[in-house]
């Protein structure tokens, strides 16, 4: 496990070992070091530049080569009384006089500055600024403990020192010059906003833009961890590539914040996806954790934006950052309906000002070889706005609307119509955090858990034990918590066996964390060579059940395995767990060949082997939301079609003008209404038949069998009914649907009637009176529809 939990990696505090340079003595947290350090240097430069010219010559003479006769090779005037090494920041520098001799060449200080006598005031002030930056970097070199960072400081120190000697301008010599990757982080985030949120109304879209600006601003002031720290935290990552980017970041972004004689670039404008991937996961965790800890300090107008909308924004962006097929990182990404690129600065540009938020929390240290972080949300728009043919777009593939029209399935709904309907039904707030009524009988099982995750109440982490890394206290505490949860919820499983598997380095556990403690998890072992994963334990603590946590846990596990290209689950389920696994898509029909798992998984006596095959194109954690939105789209499309069919056309006026006859097809509405007339006739006959059967079923009250089903079940009479029955139905509701011509086919009518009987038998025990009434009424109903010839006898 990683031992870097105490590193203030995301902290804007400057001056600590392994961190960015700070002004001498400018310590502090939450950005105070960066602000105070930069301000102190600026004040010193302003004071020096306002000094008399002799004072300026004294300062520059310390960094100038000797110009005395005799070809003196002294390149710097050195005082007879040098300051201590390392220099003390609280000590006043000795007063220097132009007649003081140099300790190296014995020539006076005045002999070192003869070349500056005719230099303009502007040029001298520029050189003075470089001189102060040299002093500052010299202090940083002595204070810095990290070898890689110290080397960069020393290189910049020599560069600026050389610029003073040669009176040149500092230019960092490197094999590549900025930008180092295209598209940049800024452009990628801009593409993300266009790709995901372009359909939102302007007000809601502006909220997204504000979130994007906030995120870009955080990156521009983010403190990168040193290469040595990263090697300890993530030994499997590309250490050489990260070191290159870290060096570039120091030279072009970090040090120039304080040494303004060096050219400065924004991190988001010269770096791209590679750097963002290396910092995003830890950065996201730290930002959200700090936001939750300081929620009471946030301004009221920013609280909802940061605590509710920002986590969802980061989750959706995370999916695009780590996806191999995301189009936002394509250099020729085309956004907007016109198909042309939108200039980045017209949409999002990180403001070059102090950060609006300061986050200074040590990140949770997770061993990347045995742990991971599961994205709490998948992209929603990718299913509502699929790519052509239902396939994923390649990163290099542009996204103009002309391309999306190609390769469309015959009979599919035009994308233009879907976008038009989406504009009428999309609730902008739902893109950031839908507040669905959890009491609704039609709400998804994992709806409550999804909302809690977006609000930061719960978290999901894939963790595991490691024998090669230094143990991390938090991870070990979570593993102990998981062992306790599994032991309490699985009493028939030996505790020693549970402990051995939970702490086995070959097993991992997707842990559910609430208020810092473990409340559930799924322990599993991956077999990449066999292309499947065995689920060993799955449990949620008893007082947190019936909240959708189990479903959301499994959905996160599915997405985690899709990212790792493992698309099959196997598990042995006891009689109490079979129902749960069936709801999660498991079945007894095992897709994995027996030869692949035989001898690999643990066999349990009295348990049933079940399997689940994953679909990599499904965003499981958002699947129920997507289905709900698709249903809304279909509903709106039906309403639009019905409105077109019911259109009333004006009467004919041509006969008043003397016209004797016209072609029948020229009468307005004839062509449009012909198909509807045929459909209406068929629907009308079906409606009559359905009405007859429904009336007969109603009148079956005389046989004392239909009375339980006349009206919807009341919550007061059956408090837990709507938690068990997801799709209730009754005879009154069917009557209303019949009047509104809902039943356009025989199957719809029979399905609703059958649902009445099925719901009753699912909720009530077989010996109950309700159960018996359902059986008798069902028999009567099918007898009647057979007599009417609606189904074969």
C-alpha positions in Angstrom: 0.0 0.0 0.0 1.2 3.5 -0.6 2.8 5.4 2.2 2.2 8.9 0.8 -1.0 9.6 2.6 0.6 12.5 4.5 1.7 14.3 1.3 -0.2 17.6 0.7 -0.2 16.8 -2.9 -3.1 19.0 -3.9 -2.3 21.7 -1.5 -1.6 25.2 -2.9 0.7 25.7 0.1 4.1 26.5 -1.2 7.6 26.0 0.2 7.3 22.5 1.7 9.7 19.8 0.7 8.8 18.3 -2.6 6.5 21.2 -3.4 6.7 24.2 -5.7 9.0 27.1 -4.7 7.9 29.6 -2.2 9.1 33.0 -1.3 11.6 32.7 1.5 9.7 32.5 4.8 6.3 32.5 3.0 4.8 29.3 4.5 1.1 28.7 5.1 -1.8 26.7 3.8 -4.8 27.1 1.5 -2.9 29.1 -1.0 -1.4 31.5 1.5 2.2 30.5 0.6 1.6 31.1 -3.1 -0.1 34.4 -2.6 2.2 35.8 0.1 5.4 34.6 -1.6 4.5 36.1 -5.0 3.4 39.3 -3.3 6.7 39.6 -1.3 8.8 39.2 -4.4 6.8 41.7 -6.3 7.1 44.2 -3.4 10.9 43.7 -3.3 11.2 44.2 -7.1 9.1 47.4 -6.9 11.2 48.8 -4.1 14.5 48.0 -5.9 13.3 49.5 -9.2 12.4 52.7 -7.5 15.8 53.0 -5.9 18.5 55.5 -7.2 20.6 54.4 -10.1 23.8 53.9 -8.1 21.9 51.5 -5.8 20.7 49.6 -8.9 24.3 49.4 -10.2 25.4 48.0 -6.9 22.8 45.2 -7.2 23.6 44.3 -10.7 27.4 44.4 -10.2 27.1 41.3 -8.0 26.0 39.4 -11.1 28.2 41.1 -13.7 31.6 40.0 -15.1 34.6 42.2 -14.5 35.4 44.7 -17.3 38.7 46.0 -15.9 41.8 46.2 -18.2 44.0 43.2 -18.5 41.3 40.7 -19.6 40.1 39.8 -16.1 38.2 36.4 -16.2 36.1 37.1 -13.0 32.4 36.6 -13.9 30.9 37.9 -10.7 31.8 40.4 -8.1 32.2 38.6 -4.7 31.9 40.4 -1.4 34.8 40.3 1.1 32.2 39.3 3.7 30.0 36.6 2.1 26.6 35.7 3.6 26.2 32.3 5.3 25.3 29.2 3.2 22.5 28.5 2.9 21.5 32.2 3.1 19.2 33.2 6.0 16.0 34.9 4.8 15.6 36.9 8.0 19.1 38.4 7.7 19.6 41.9 6.0 22.1 41.9 3.1 25.3 43.7 3.6 25.6 47.2 2.2 27.7 47.2 -1.0 29.8 50.2 -2.2 31.1 50.7 -5.8 34.6 51.0 -4.5 34.6 47.7 -2.6 37.1 45.2 -4.0 36.1 41.8 -5.4 37.2 38.9 -3.3 38.2 37.0 -6.5 39.9 39.5 -8.8 40.5 42.5 -6.4 39.0 44.9 -8.9 36.3 47.2 -7.6 32.6 46.7 -8.0 32.6 49.7 -10.3 34.8 47.8 -12.8 32.0 45.1 -13.0 29.3 47.6 -14.0 30.9 49.8 -16.6 28.9 48.2 -19.3 25.6 49.3 -17.6 26.4 53.1 -17.5 24.5 53.8 -20.8 21.8 51.1 -20.4 18.2 52.4 -20.4 16.2 52.5 -17.2 13.7 50.0 -18.6 16.5 47.5 -19.4 18.1 48.0 -16.0 14.8 47.3 -14.3 14.4 44.1 -16.3 17.9 42.9 -15.3 17.1 43.8 -11.7 14.0 41.6 -11.8 16.1 38.7 -13.1 18.7 39.4 -10.3 16.0 39.0 -7.6 14.7 35.9 -9.3 18.2 34.4 -9.2 18.4 35.1 -5.4 15.0 33.5 -4.9 16.0 30.4 -6.9 19.2 30.2 -5.0 17.2 30.0 -1.8 14.9 27.3 -3.3 17.9 25.2 -4.3 19.2 25.2 -0.7 15.8 24.5 0.8 14.5 21.9 -1.6 14.9 18.2 -0.5 13.6 16.4 -3.6 16.4 15.7 -6.0 14.4 16.1 -9.2 12.9 19.4 -8.1 16.3 20.7 -6.9 17.9 19.9 -10.3 15.2 21.9 -12.1 15.7 24.9 -9.7 19.4 24.8 -10.2 19.1 24.7 -14.0 16.8 27.7 -14.0 19.2 29.4 -11.6 22.0 29.0 -14.0 19.8 30.1 -17.0 18.9 33.4 -15.3 22.4 33.9 -14.1 23.7 33.6 -17.6 21.0 36.0 -18.9 22.3 38.7 -16.5 25.9 38.2 -17.6 25.0 38.3 -21.3 22.1 40.8 -20.9 19.9 38.5 -22.7 16.3 37.3 -22.3 15.7 33.9 -20.6 14.6 31.1 -22.9 14.2 27.6 -21.5 16.1 25.3 -23.8 14.2 22.0 -24.5 13.6 19.5 -27.2 9.9 20.6 -27.4 8.3 24.0 -26.9 4.8 24.6 -25.6 2.1 23.4 -26.2 3.2 19.8 -25.6 0.0 18.0 -26.5 -3.0 18.7 -28.6 -5.8 19.2 -27.9 -5.0 21.0 -24.7 -6.8 20.3 -21.4 -8.7 23.6 -21.9 -9.8 22.6 -25.4 -10.7 19.1 -24.3 -12.9 20.5 -21.5 -14.5 22.9 -23.9 -15.2 20.0 -26.3 -16.7 18.1 -23.4 -19.1 20.9 -22.6 -20.2 21.1 -26.3 -20.4 17.3 -26.6 -22.5 16.7 -23.5 -24.5 19.8 -22.8 -25.0 21.7 -26.0 -28.7 20.8 -26.0 -29.4 22.6 -22.6 -31.1 25.9 -22.5 -28.7 28.9 -22.2 -29.2 29.4 -18.5 -28.4 25.8 -17.5 -25.6 25.7 -20.0 -24.0 28.7 -18.4 -24.0 26.8 -15.1 -22.0 24.0 -16.8 -19.6 26.7 -18.2 -19.1 28.0 -14.7 -18.3 24.5 -13.4 -15.8 24.0 -16.3 -14.1 27.3 -15.5 -13.9 26.3 -11.9 -12.3 23.0 -12.8 -9.7 24.6 -15.2 -8.8 27.2 -12.6 -8.1 24.4 -10.1 -5.8 22.7 -12.6 -3.9 25.9 -13.3 -3.1 26.2 -9.6 -2.8 22.5 -8.8 0.3 21.3 -7.0 1.8 18.3 -8.8 3.4 15.6 -6.7 7.1 15.0 -7.4 8.2 12.0 -9.5 9.6 10.3 -6.4 6.4 10.7 -4.5 4.4 9.4 -7.5 6.7 6.3 -7.8 5.9 5.4 -4.2 2.2 5.9 -4.7 1.9 4.4 -8.2 4.9 2.2 -9.1 3.1 0.7 -12.1 2.6 4.1 -13.9 4.9 5.5 -16.6 7.5 7.1 -14.3 9.7 8.5 -17.2 6.7 10.2 -18.9 5.5 11.7 -15.7 9.0 13.1 -14.9 9.1 14.8 -18.3 5.8 16.5 -17.7 6.7 17.4 -14.2 9.9 19.1 -15.3 8.0 21.0 -18.0 5.3 22.0 -15.5 8.0 23.4 -13.1 9.8 25.4 -15.9 6.8 26.8 -17.7 3.9 27.0 -15.2 5.0 26.7 -11.6 8.3 28.6 -11.1 7.2 31.5 -13.4 4.4 32.3 -11.0 7.1 33.7 -8.7 9.9 34.4 -11.1 8.2 36.6 -13.6 11.3 37.1 -15.6 10.6 33.6 -17.0 7.7 33.2 -19.6 4.7 31.7 -17.9 2.0 29.5 -19.5 -1.3 28.1 -18.1 -1.2 24.4 -17.3 -4.5 23.9 -19.1 -3.2 25.5 -22.3 0.1 23.7 -22.9 -0.7 20.2 -21.5 -3.3 17.7 -22.7 -4.9 14.5 -21.8 -1.7 12.7 -20.6 -1.1 15.1 -17.7 -4.8 15.3 -16.9 -5.0 11.5 -16.6 -2.1 11.5 -14.2 -3.7 13.9 -11.7 -7.5 13.6 -12.3 -8.4 10.7 -9.9 -6.5 12.1 -6.9 -7.6 15.6 -7.7 -11.2 14.7 -7.9 -11.2 12.8 -4.6 -9.5 15.6 -2.8 -11.7 18.4 -4.2 -14.9 16.6 -3.3 -13.6 15.6 0.2 -12.5 19.2 0.9 -15.9 20.5 -0.3 -17.7 18.2 2.0 -15.5 19.2 5.0 -15.9 22.9 4.4 -19.5 23.0 3.2 -20.6 25.2 6.0 -18.0 27.8 5.0 -19.1 28.0 1.4 -21.2 31.0 0.3 -24.9 30.1 0.0 -25.0 30.9 -3.6 -22.1 28.5 -4.3 -23.1 25.7 -2.0 -25.5 23.9 -4.4 -23.2 24.5 -7.4 -20.2 22.9 -5.6 -21.8 20.2 -3.5 -24.4 19.0 -6.0 -23.5 19.9 -9.5 -19.7 19.8 -9.3 -19.4 16.1 -8.3 -21.7 15.1 -11.2 -19.7 17.3 -13.6 -16.4 15.7 -12.5 -17.9 12.2 -12.8 -19.0 12.7 -16.4 -15.7 14.3 -17.3 -13.8 11.4 -15.7 -15.5 9.0 -18.0 -14.3 11.0 -21.0 -10.8 11.4 -19.6 -10.1 7.7 -19.2 -12.2 6.5 -22.1 -10.3 5.1 -25.1 -13.0 6.1 -27.5 -14.0 9.6 -26.3 -14.3 12.1 -29.3 -13.5 15.2 -27.2 -9.7 14.5 -27.5 -9.8 14.5 -31.2 -7.9 17.5 -32.7 -10.6 17.8 -35.4 -13.5 17.7 -33.0 -16.3 19.8 -34.4 -18.9 21.2 -32.0 -22.1 23.1 -32.6 -24.9 22.5 -35.0 -23.1 24.4 -37.8 -20.4 21.8 -37.8 -17.6 24.4 -37.3 -15.2 24.6 -34.4 -16.1 27.0 -31.6 -13.2 29.2 -30.4 -12.1 28.1 -27.0 -12.0 31.5 -25.4 -15.6 32.2 -26.4 -16.8 29.3 -24.3 -14.4 28.5 -21.5 -11.2 30.2 -20.5 -9.7 29.8 -17.0 -9.4 33.2 -15.4 -5.8 34.2 -14.5 -6.8 35.1 -11.0 -6.6 33.5 -7.5 -8.6 30.4 -7.2 -12.1 30.7 -6.0 -11.7 27.5 -3.9 -8.8 26.3 -1.9 -8.5 22.6 -1.1 -5.8 21.3 1.2 -6.7 17.8 2.2 -4.4 14.9 2.0 -5.8 12.4 -0.6 -6.7 8.9 0.4 -3.7 6.8 -0.6 -4.7 3.8 -2.7 -2.4 1.2 -4.1 -3.0 1.3 -7.8 -1.9 -2.3 -8.2 -4.5 -3.6 -5.9 -7.0 -0.8 -5.6 -8.8 1.7 -7.8 -11.5 4.3 -7.8 -14.8 3.5 -9.4 -16.5 6.3 -11.4 -19.8 7.1 -9.7 -21.5 8.0 -12.9 -21.3 7.1 -16.5 -22.1 9.4 -19.4 -25.8 9.7 -19.9 -25.9 11.4 -23.3 -24.0 8.7 -25.1 -27.1 6.4 -25.1 -29.6 9.1 -25.7 -27.5 10.4 -28.6 -25.9 7.2 -30.0 -23.2 7.2 -32.6 -24.0 5.9 -36.1 -24.9 2.3 -36.1 -24.7 2.0 -32.3 -20.9 1.8 -32.4 -18.5 3.8 -30.4 -16.8 6.7 -32.2 -13.0 6.6 -32.6 -11.0 9.4 -31.1 -10.0 10.7 -34.5 -13.5 10.7 -35.9 -15.1 14.1 -36.3 -18.6 14.8 -35.1 -20.4 16.9 -37.6 -24.1 16.3 -38.0 -23.6 15.2 -41.6 -21.6 12.2 -40.2 -24.2 11.3 -37.7 -26.8 10.9 -40.4 -24.8 8.2 -42.1 -25.1 4.5 -41.4 -28.4 4.9 -39.7 -30.6 1.9 -39.2 -33.6 1.7 -41.5 -36.7 2.8 -39.7 -34.8 4.5 -36.9 -36.0 7.9 -35.6 -34.1 10.8 -37.1 -31.6 12.4 -34.7 -33.0 15.8 -35.5 -36.4 14.8 -34.3 -34.9 13.3 -31.1 -33.0 16.5 -30.4 -36.1 18.6 -31.0 -38.1 16.4 -28.6 -35.2 16.4 -26.0 -35.4 20.2 -26.0 -39.0 20.0 -24.8 -38.6 17.4 -22.1 -35.1 17.7 -20.7 -35.1 19.0 -17.2 -31.7 20.8 -17.0 -31.4 20.0 -13.3 -31.7 16.3 -14.0 -28.4 16.4 -16.0 -26.7 17.6 -12.8 -28.7 15.6 -10.2 -32.2 14.5 -10.8 -34.5 14.7 -7.8 -36.8 11.8 -8.7 -39.5 11.0 -6.2 -38.2 8.0 -4.3 -41.8 7.1 -3.2 -42.9 6.5 -6.8 -43.7 2.9 -7.6 -41.8 3.4 -10.9 -38.6 4.7 -9.4 -35.5 2.6 -10.0 -34.1 0.3 -7.3 -30.8 2.2 -7.2 -32.3 5.7 -7.5 -31.8 6.6 -3.8 -28.2 5.3 -3.8 -27.4 7.2 -7.0 -28.6 10.5 -5.6 -26.6 9.9 -2.3 -23.5 9.3 -4.3 -24.0 12.5 -6.3 -24.4 14.4 -3.1 -21.2 12.9 -1.7 -23.0 10.9 1.1 -21.6 7.6 -0.1 -18.4 6.6 -2.0 -17.2 3.5 -3.8 -13.6 2.3 -3.8 -12.0 -0.9 -5.1 -9.4 -1.8 -2.4 -7.2 -4.8 -1.5 -4.4 -5.9 0.6 -0.8 -5.9 -0.6 2.3 -7.7 0.6 4.7 -5.6 -1.5 3.7 -2.0 -0.4 3.7 -0.2 2.9 0.3 -0.7 4.6 -2.0 2.2 4.5 -4.0 2.7 7.7 -7.2 3.8 6.1 -7.3 0.9 3.6 -6.6 -1.6 6.4 -9.4 -0.1 8.5 -11.8 -0.5 5.5 -10.7 -4.1 5.0 -11.4 -4.8 8.7 -14.8 -3.1 8.3 -15.6 -5.3 5.3 -14.6 -8.4 7.3 -17.0 -7.4 10.0 -19.9 -6.7 7.6 -19.4 -10.0 5.8 -19.2 -11.9 9.1 -22.4 -10.4 10.4 -24.4 -10.7 7.2 -23.2 -14.2 6.3 -23.4 -16.0 9.6 -23.1 -19.5 8.0 -19.7 -18.6 6.5 -16.7 -19.2 8.8 -15.2 -16.0 10.0 -11.6 -17.3 9.5 -12.5 -18.1 5.9 -13.9 -14.6 5.3 -10.9 -13.0 6.9 -8.5 -15.0 4.7 -10.2 -14.1 1.5 -10.7 -10.4 2.3 -7.1 -9.9 3.2 -5.8 -12.2 0.4 -3.8 -10.0 -2.1 -5.3 -11.9 -5.0 -8.8 -10.8 -4.0 -10.2 -7.3 -4.2 -13.3 -5.7 -2.7 -15.5 -3.0 -4.0 -16.3 -1.2 -0.8 -19.3 1.1 0.0 -18.2 3.9 2.3 -20.7 6.1 4.2 -19.6 8.8 6.6 -16.1 7.3 6.6 -17.1 3.8 7.6 -17.8 0.6 5.6 -21.4 -0.4 5.2 -21.2 -2.9 2.4 -19.1 -4.4 -0.3 -18.5 -7.1 -2.9 -15.4 -9.3 -2.6 -14.2 -10.8 -5.9 -11.2 -12.3 -7.6 -10.4 -11.6 -11.2 -9.1 -14.2 -13.6 -8.0 -12.1 -16.7 -6.5 -15.1 -18.5 -9.8 -17.0 -18.2 -11.9 -13.8 -19.0 -14.1 -14.0 -15.9 -14.4 -12.8 -12.3 -15.6 -14.8 -9.4 -17.8 -13.0 -6.9 -17.1 -14.4 -3.4 -19.0 -12.3 -0.9 -21.7 -9.7 -1.4 -23.4 -8.0 1.6 -24.7 -4.7 2.9 -25.1 -4.1 6.6 -28.6 -4.8 7.9 -29.5 -1.2 8.9 -28.6 0.1 5.5 -30.5 -2.3 3.4 -33.6 -1.6 1.2 -32.0 1.6 0.0 -30.7 0.4 -3.4 -27.1 0.1 -2.2 -26.9 -3.5 -3.4 -28.0 -2.7 -6.9 -25.7 0.3 -7.1 -22.8 -1.7 -5.8 -23.2 -4.3 -8.5 -23.6 -1.6 -11.2 -20.3 -0.1 -10.1 -18.6 -3.5 -10.2 -19.9 -4.1 -13.7 -18.4 -0.8 -14.9 -15.1 -1.5 -13.1 -14.8 -4.8 -15.0 -15.8 -3.3 -18.3 -12.8 -0.9 -17.9 -10.6 -3.9 -17.3 -12.0 -5.9 -20.3 -13.6 -8.7 -18.2 -17.2 -9.3 -19.3 -18.3 -12.3 -17.3 -19.2 -12.9 -13.6 -19.6 -16.2 -11.9 -20.8 -16.8 -8.4 -22.2 -19.5 -6.1 -25.5 -18.1 -4.6 -27.3 -19.6 -1.7 -31.1 -19.8 -1.5 -31.2 -16.3 0.1 -29.1 -14.6 -2.6 -30.6 -16.1 -5.8 -33.3 -13.5 -5.9 -30.8 -10.6 -5.6 -28.5 -12.0 -8.3 -31.5 -12.5 -10.7 -32.4 -8.8 -10.3 -28.8 -7.9 -11.2 -28.9 -9.9 -14.5 -27.5 -13.2 -13.3 -29.0 -16.5 -14.5 -28.3 -20.2 -14.2 -27.5 -20.3 -17.9 -23.7 -20.0 -17.7 -22.1 -18.4 -20.8 -18.5 -19.2 -19.8 -17.3 -22.6 -21.0 -16.9 -25.0 -18.2 -13.3 -25.7 -19.1 -12.5 -22.1 -18.4 -13.7 -22.0 -14.8 -13.4 -25.6 -13.7 -10.7 -25.7 -11.0 -10.5 -21.9 -10.7 -13.5 -21.0 -8.6 -14.5 -22.2 -5.2 -17.3 -24.7 -5.0 -19.9 -24.4 -2.2 -22.2 -27.2 -1.1 -25.9 -26.4 -1.4 -25.3 -23.3 -3.6 -26.3 -22.6 -7.1 -23.8 -21.5 -9.8 -25.0 -18.3 -11.6 -23.4 -16.2 -14.2 -23.8 -12.8 -15.8 -22.5 -11.5 -19.1 -21.7 -7.8 -19.3 -22.4 -5.5 -22.3 -19.6 -3.0 -22.6 -21.8 -0.5 -24.3 -24.1 -0.1 -21.3 -23.4 2.6 -18.7 -24.8 0.5 -15.8 -24.8 3.1 -13.0 -26.9 5.4 -15.2 -28.9 2.8 -17.1 -32.2 3.2 -15.2 -32.0 7.0 -15.8 -31.4 6.5 -19.5 -34.3 4.1 -19.8 -36.5 6.6 -18.0 -35.5 9.4 -20.4 -35.9 7.2 -23.4 -39.5 6.4 -22.3 -40.1 10.1 -22.0 -38.9 10.6 -25.5 -41.1 7.9 -26.9 -44.1 9.3 -25.0 -43.5 12.7 -26.4 -43.1 11.3 -29.9 -46.4 9.5 -29.6 -48.1 12.7 -28.4 -46.7 14.6 -31.3 -47.9 12.0 -33.8 -51.3 11.9 -32.3 -51.5 15.7 -32.5 -50.6 15.5 -36.2 -53.3 12.8 -36.8 -56.0 14.8 -35.0 -55.3 17.9 -37.1 -58.4 19.7 -38.4 -58.2 20.9 -42.0 -60.2 23.9 -43.3 -63.2 23.3 -45.6 -63.1 23.6 -49.4 -63.8 27.1 -50.8 -63.1 26.4 -54.4 -66.7 25.5 -55.3 -67.8 29.0 -54.4 -65.5 30.2 -57.2 -67.2 28.0 -59.8 -65.1 24.9 -59.7 -67.3 21.9 -60.6 -65.0 19.0 -59.5 -61.5 18.3 -58.1 -59.3 15.2 -57.7 -60.2 13.5 -54.4 -56.5 13.2 -53.4 -56.2 17.0 -53.5 -58.6 17.5 -50.6 -56.5 18.5 -47.5 -56.1 15.7 -45.0 -57.2 12.9 -47.4 -53.7 11.4 -47.9 -52.8 12.0 -44.2 -56.0 10.6 -42.8 -56.3 7.5 -44.9 -53.9 5.4 -43.0 -55.3 6.8 -39.7 -58.8 5.9 -40.8 -57.8 2.3 -41.3 -56.0 2.2 -38.0 -58.8 4.0 -36.2 -61.3 1.4 -37.5 -59.2 -1.5 -36.3 -58.6 0.3 -33.0 -62.3 1.0 -32.6 -63.2 -2.7 -33.1 -60.5 -3.7 -30.6 -61.8 -1.1 -28.2 -65.3 -2.5 -28.4 -64.0 -6.0 -27.7 -61.9 -4.9 -24.8 -64.8 -2.9 -23.3 -67.0 -6.0 -23.5 -64.4 -8.1 -21.7 -63.6 -5.5 -19.1 -67.3 -5.0 -18.3 -67.7 -8.8 -18.0 -64.8 -8.9 -15.6 -66.2 -6.0 -13.6 -69.6 -7.7 -13.3 -67.9 -10.8 -12.0 -68.2 -9.0 -8.7 -71.3 -11.1 -8.2 -69.2 -14.2 -7.8 -67.2 -12.4 -5.1 -63.9 -12.6 -7.0 -63.2 -9.1 -8.5 -63.7 -6.9 -5.4 -60.0 -6.9 -4.4 -59.0 -5.5 -7.8 -61.6 -2.7 -8.4 -59.3 0.2 -7.3 -55.6 0.9 -6.7 -54.2 -0.6 -3.5 -54.0 2.0 -0.7 -50.7 2.5 1.1 -52.5 2.6 4.5 -54.0 -0.8 3.9 -50.7 -2.4 2.6 -47.8 -0.2 3.7 -45.0 -2.1 1.9 -47.0 -2.9 -1.2 -45.3 -0.4 -3.5 -41.8 -1.5 -2.4 -42.6 -5.0 -3.6 -44.8 -4.3 -6.6 -43.0 -2.0 -9.0 -45.8 -1.9 -11.6 -49.3 -1.9 -9.9 -52.5 -2.3 -11.9 -56.3 -2.4 -11.2 -59.6 -2.5 -13.0 -60.3 1.2 -12.5 -57.0 2.2 -14.1 -57.8 -0.2 -17.0 -61.1 1.5 -17.5 -59.5 4.9 -17.7 -56.9 3.6 -20.2 -59.7 2.1 -22.2 -61.5 5.5 -22.4 -58.4 7.3 -23.5 -57.8 4.7 -26.3 -54.5 3.5 -24.7 -55.1 -0.1 -25.8 -54.2 0.0 -29.5 -53.4 -3.7 -29.5 -54.8 -6.8 -27.9 -51.4 -7.5 -26.2 -51.5 -4.3 -24.3 -54.9 -5.0 -22.9 -54.2 -8.6 -21.9 -50.8 -7.6 -20.4 -52.4 -5.1 -18.0 -55.1 -7.7 -17.0 -52.4 -10.4 -16.4 -50.4 -7.9 -14.3 -53.3 -7.6 -11.9 -53.2 -11.4 -11.3 -49.4 -11.6 -11.2 -49.1 -8.7 -8.7 -51.6 -10.3 -6.4 -49.9 -13.6 -6.3 -46.5 -12.0 -5.8 -47.5 -10.0 -2.8 -49.9 -12.4 -1.1 -49.3 -15.9 0.3 -51.1 -18.8 -1.5 -53.4 -19.5 1.4 -54.8 -15.9 1.4 -58.2 -15.0 0.1 -56.7 -12.5 -2.3 -54.6 -15.2 -3.9 -57.6 -17.4 -4.5 -59.6 -14.5 -5.9 -56.9 -13.8 -8.4 -56.8 -17.4 -9.6 -60.7 -17.6 -10.0 -60.9 -14.2 -11.8 -58.0 -15.1 -14.1 -59.8 -18.3 -15.1 -63.0 -16.4 -15.7 -61.2 -13.8 -17.8 -59.5 -16.2 -20.1 -62.7 -18.1 -20.6 -64.5 -14.9 -21.8 -61.8 -13.8 -24.2 -61.7 -17.3 -25.7 -65.4 -17.1 -26.2 -64.9 -13.7 -27.9 -62.3 -15.2 -30.2 -59.6 -12.9 -29.1 -57.2 -15.8 -28.5 -57.2 -19.3 -29.7 -59.1 -21.8 -27.6 
